[in-house]
Amino acid sequence: MHYALWALAALLVSGPMLAVALGDAPLGRDWRNASQESVGLAPEPSSHREPIVQVYAARTVGWRGAFAVHTWIAVKPANASGYLRYEVIGWRLRSGNSALSIADHRAPDGEWFGAKPQLLRDLRGADAAAVIARLPGALAAYPYGGVYRAWPGPNSNTFVAWMGREIPELRLAMPSNAIGKDYVPIGDIVGWSPSHTGVQLSLYGLAGAIVSGDEGIELNLLGLVAGIDFRHPGIKLPGVGRLPS
């Protein structure tokens, strides 16, 4: 048992250390002057009139970036001139009653304080319209607008995972290093995975597992996830996420 605990501790720590070593999580970024500019992944509204829904993830700022990503949703209804960006931002609670941000002035595919985003989901046309139609109800039902905890949740990843569970048409498999994605109310200890293609067991995001067509197999301990992706063959490591990416 003693050796098993040491092996488990080594696994949990080695992933974040590897993320730093690979340069995925630079620790020297200064959020005060970091870029939030578009990286060119979001289609230009003037030439793409169809509805569009995209989901992004980017490394968080500072030492937390060794462990986790921040996720958000960008939405452009049909014929709209721009995007709305939906996300939870913890520091909004300092000056308001809700951490939920719905912004039309932020780049849908902007860097997250210097970290380039990865496109997780890209829906167009009828598929995007089906998600957009269900957005108001899912937003109204989100229970944690007035609460934010970086660990184990609820946080930005809790919000995006909630949207995935509430809107099956999104079919969103969250990154394994989106800490907070597994935070669910105690009454939902057993339920759908965020992608709605499998089952999740979770105790406040601190321990649990997922068995799913899209997520594969994930084991969660203290919010750190290891697992196997069968749909896109690879392994999932704490901090690092999926390898190969």
C-alpha positions as CSV (number, residue, x, y, z in Angstrom):
1,M,0.0,0.0,0.0
2,H,2.9,2.4,0.9
3,Y,4.5,2.0,-2.6
4,A,1.1,2.3,-4.3
5,L,0.5,5.7,-2.6
6,W,4.0,6.9,-3.7
7,A,3.4,5.7,-7.3
8,L,0.0,7.6,-7.3
9,A,1.6,10.7,-5.9
10,A,4.4,10.6,-8.5
11,L,1.8,10.2,-11.3
12,L,-0.2,13.2,-10.1
13,V,2.8,15.4,-9.9
14,S,4.7,14.3,-13.0
15,G,2.1,15.5,-15.4
16,P,2.1,19.2,-14.4
17,M,6.0,19.0,-14.3
18,L,6.0,17.6,-17.8
19,A,3.6,20.4,-19.0
20,V,6.1,23.0,-17.8
21,A,9.1,21.1,-19.3
22,L,7.4,20.9,-22.7
23,G,6.7,24.6,-22.7
24,D,2.9,24.1,-22.6
25,A,2.6,26.1,-19.4
26,P,5.1,29.0,-19.3
27,L,5.3,30.2,-15.7
28,G,6.7,33.7,-16.5
29,R,3.6,35.2,-18.2
30,D,2.5,38.6,-16.8
31,W,-1.3,38.8,-17.2
32,R,-1.2,42.6,-17.1
33,N,0.4,42.9,-20.5
34,A,-0.4,39.5,-22.0
35,S,-2.1,39.3,-25.4
36,Q,-5.8,38.6,-25.8
37,E,-5.8,39.0,-29.6
38,S,-7.6,36.8,-32.1
39,V,-5.6,33.8,-33.4
40,G,-7.6,33.4,-36.6
41,L,-9.6,30.3,-35.7
42,A,-13.1,31.9,-35.7
43,P,-14.6,32.4,-39.2
44,E,-15.2,36.0,-40.3
45,P,-19.0,36.8,-39.8
46,S,-19.2,38.9,-43.0
47,S,-18.3,35.9,-45.1
48,H,-19.9,33.1,-43.0
49,R,-23.6,33.9,-42.6
50,E,-24.6,30.6,-41.2
51,P,-24.9,30.0,-37.4
52,I,-21.6,29.0,-35.7
53,V,-20.8,27.6,-32.3
54,Q,-17.2,27.0,-31.2
55,V,-15.6,25.9,-27.9
56,Y,-12.1,26.8,-27.0
57,A,-9.5,25.9,-24.3
58,A,-6.3,27.7,-23.3
59,R,-3.8,27.3,-20.5
60,T,-4.6,29.3,-17.4
61,V,-2.3,32.0,-16.1
62,G,0.7,31.4,-13.8
63,W,1.5,28.2,-11.9
64,R,-2.1,27.1,-12.4
65,G,-1.4,26.7,-16.1
66,A,0.8,23.6,-15.2
67,F,-2.4,21.9,-14.1
68,A,-5.3,23.2,-16.0
69,V,-6.9,25.0,-19.0
70,H,-9.6,27.6,-19.1
71,T,-12.6,27.0,-21.5
72,W,-15.3,29.1,-23.1
73,I,-18.0,29.1,-25.8
74,A,-18.2,31.4,-28.8
75,V,-21.6,31.8,-30.6
76,K,-22.6,33.5,-33.8
77,P,-26.3,33.3,-34.7
78,A,-27.3,33.2,-38.4
79,N,-26.6,36.6,-40.2
80,A,-25.1,38.1,-37.0
81,S,-22.3,40.7,-37.4
82,G,-20.3,39.3,-34.5
83,Y,-19.9,36.7,-31.8
84,L,-21.0,36.4,-28.2
85,R,-18.4,34.9,-25.9
86,Y,-19.8,32.9,-22.9
87,E,-17.5,32.1,-20.0
88,V,-17.1,32.2,-16.3
89,I,-14.4,34.6,-15.0
90,G,-13.8,34.4,-11.2
91,W,-12.6,38.0,-10.7
92,R,-16.0,39.3,-11.9
93,L,-17.4,38.5,-8.5
94,R,-15.3,41.3,-7.0
95,S,-17.4,43.9,-8.7
96,G,-20.7,42.1,-9.4
97,N,-23.1,39.4,-8.4
98,S,-22.2,36.9,-11.2
99,A,-19.0,35.3,-12.5
100,L,-20.8,34.6,-15.8
101,S,-19.6,36.8,-18.7
102,I,-21.5,37.2,-21.9
103,A,-19.4,39.6,-24.0
104,D,-19.6,40.9,-27.6
105,H,-16.3,42.9,-27.4
106,R,-13.9,40.0,-26.8
107,A,-12.3,38.1,-29.6
108,P,-14.1,34.7,-29.8
109,D,-10.8,33.0,-30.5
110,G,-8.6,35.4,-28.4
111,E,-5.5,34.3,-26.5
112,W,-6.2,33.8,-22.8
113,F,-3.7,36.2,-21.5
114,G,-0.9,35.1,-23.8
115,A,-1.9,31.4,-24.1
116,K,-3.1,30.4,-27.6
117,P,-6.4,28.6,-27.6
118,Q,-7.2,25.2,-29.0
119,L,-10.5,24.7,-30.9
120,L,-12.4,21.9,-29.1
121,R,-15.7,22.0,-31.0
122,D,-16.8,23.6,-34.3
123,L,-20.5,23.4,-35.3
124,R,-22.0,25.1,-38.3
125,G,-25.4,25.4,-39.9
126,A,-28.3,23.3,-38.5
127,D,-26.0,21.7,-35.9
128,A,-25.1,25.1,-34.5
129,A,-28.7,26.4,-34.7
130,A,-29.8,23.4,-32.5
131,V,-27.3,24.4,-29.8
132,I,-28.1,28.1,-30.0
133,A,-31.9,27.4,-29.5
134,R,-31.1,25.7,-26.2
135,L,-28.6,28.2,-24.9
136,P,-31.1,30.5,-23.0
137,G,-32.6,27.6,-21.0
138,A,-29.1,26.1,-20.2
139,L,-27.8,29.5,-19.1
140,A,-30.8,30.2,-16.9
141,A,-30.4,26.8,-15.2
142,Y,-26.7,27.2,-14.4
143,P,-26.6,27.2,-10.6
144,Y,-23.2,28.6,-9.8
145,G,-23.1,32.1,-11.2
146,G,-22.5,33.6,-7.8
147,V,-19.8,31.1,-6.7
148,Y,-16.3,30.6,-8.0
149,R,-13.5,28.2,-6.7
150,A,-10.5,27.5,-8.9
151,W,-10.3,24.0,-7.3
152,P,-12.2,21.7,-7.3
153,G,-14.9,23.9,-8.7
154,P,-17.3,25.4,-9.6
155,N,-15.2,27.4,-12.1
156,S,-15.0,28.2,-15.8
157,N,-14.7,24.6,-16.8
158,T,-17.6,23.6,-14.5
159,F,-19.7,26.1,-16.6
160,V,-18.7,24.8,-20.0
161,A,-19.1,21.1,-18.9
162,W,-22.6,22.1,-17.5
163,M,-23.5,23.4,-20.9
164,G,-22.4,20.2,-22.5
165,R,-24.6,18.1,-20.2
166,E,-27.6,20.4,-20.6
167,I,-27.2,20.6,-24.4
168,P,-26.6,17.1,-25.8
169,E,-26.4,18.5,-29.3
170,L,-23.1,20.2,-28.4
171,R,-21.5,16.7,-27.9
172,L,-18.6,18.2,-26.1
173,A,-15.8,16.1,-24.8
174,M,-13.9,18.4,-22.3
175,P,-10.1,18.3,-22.1
176,S,-9.0,16.0,-19.3
177,N,-7.0,18.9,-17.8
178,A,-10.0,21.2,-17.6
179,I,-10.1,21.0,-13.8
180,G,-13.6,21.7,-12.5
181,K,-15.3,19.9,-15.4
182,D,-16.2,17.0,-13.1
183,Y,-17.7,19.2,-10.4
184,V,-21.4,18.3,-10.1
185,P,-24.0,18.7,-7.3
186,I,-24.1,15.8,-4.8
187,G,-27.5,14.8,-6.1
188,D,-25.9,14.2,-9.6
189,I,-23.1,11.9,-8.3
190,V,-24.0,9.5,-11.2
191,G,-25.0,11.1,-14.5
192,W,-24.1,11.9,-18.1
193,S,-20.5,12.7,-19.1
194,P,-20.2,16.2,-20.6
195,S,-20.3,14.7,-24.1
196,H,-23.6,12.8,-23.3
197,T,-22.0,9.7,-24.8
198,G,-21.3,7.9,-21.5
199,V,-21.7,7.8,-17.8
200,Q,-19.9,9.8,-15.1
201,L,-19.4,9.1,-11.4
202,S,-18.2,12.1,-9.5
203,L,-18.0,13.3,-5.9
204,Y,-17.8,17.1,-6.1
205,G,-15.0,16.7,-8.7
206,L,-12.6,15.3,-6.1
207,A,-12.9,11.7,-7.1
208,G,-14.7,9.8,-9.8
209,A,-14.6,8.2,-13.2
210,I,-16.0,8.5,-16.8
211,V,-16.7,5.7,-19.2
212,S,-17.8,7.1,-22.5
213,G,-17.6,6.9,-26.3
214,D,-16.1,10.3,-26.7
215,E,-14.2,10.8,-23.4
216,G,-12.9,7.2,-23.3
217,I,-12.0,6.1,-19.8
218,E,-11.0,8.7,-17.2
219,L,-10.1,8.4,-13.6
220,N,-10.2,11.5,-11.4
221,L,-8.4,12.0,-8.1
222,L,-8.4,15.4,-6.5
223,G,-9.4,16.9,-9.8
224,L,-6.4,15.5,-11.7
225,V,-7.3,13.1,-14.5
226,A,-5.6,10.2,-16.1
227,G,-7.1,8.0,-18.8
228,I,-7.2,6.5,-22.2
229,D,-8.8,8.0,-25.3
230,F,-10.1,5.2,-27.7
231,R,-11.9,7.4,-30.3
232,H,-8.7,9.3,-31.0
233,P,-6.1,6.9,-29.7
234,G,-4.0,8.5,-26.9
235,I,-3.4,8.7,-23.2
236,K,-4.5,11.4,-20.8
237,L,-2.1,12.6,-18.1
238,P,-2.7,15.1,-15.2
239,G,-1.7,18.6,-16.2
240,V,-0.6,17.6,-19.7
241,G,-3.9,16.6,-21.1
242,R,-4.1,14.2,-24.0
243,L,-1.0,12.7,-25.7
244,P,-0.6,13.0,-28.6
245,S,-2.4,16.3,-28.6
